Amino acid sequence: MKLIIAIIQPNKLEAVKEALAQVEVFRLTVMDVQGFGRQKGYTEIYRGREFTGNLLRKVELQIAVNDDFLEKTMNAIIEAGRSGENGKVGDGKIFVLPIDDCIRIRTGERGPEAI
């Protein structure tokens, strides 16, 4: 079992959800997050003054999958989350972590069956 944490552009969320549905991944958690990497923020003008913000809005997906679904899930996120053919700085990151156990609260099932 693995936990996939994907940080993507907010405008790519619907495309990623559709791509995940096509590979039969229907359970995920979505959170609004802020951060920066190579983009190093943004500059905008507000009331005639230049304003520099260093935190950019992103969306974080958390998806628990069985090992059989790991590659399909990551490929779906990459394909739908990438800007253009080669991508752009700021498209996001995917992190994969091991899961020691999973318990479905309703039934008490444990392990891969609970996912």
C-alpha angles and dihedrals in degrees: 000000000000137000114220116202112190125184110200142164112276092234090059096057098096093046091050092048090052092048091050091050089054090058090045098254106138104156120080142135119229124200133177109234138170130218147121139230129159091345089068095201132288142273125225137164118244120182091342095308126106113242124194118202120189099190119076125198114250137163122238120207122196114196126175112205139172114247091258091063098044100094094039091051095047092047091050091052092047095049096045097037098049119100108228126331097308100026130231138250107279098034089123144240139272122216123190121202131179118248116216096195143349126201126193103218095207097055105015092237113158137204126004092348090062093059 
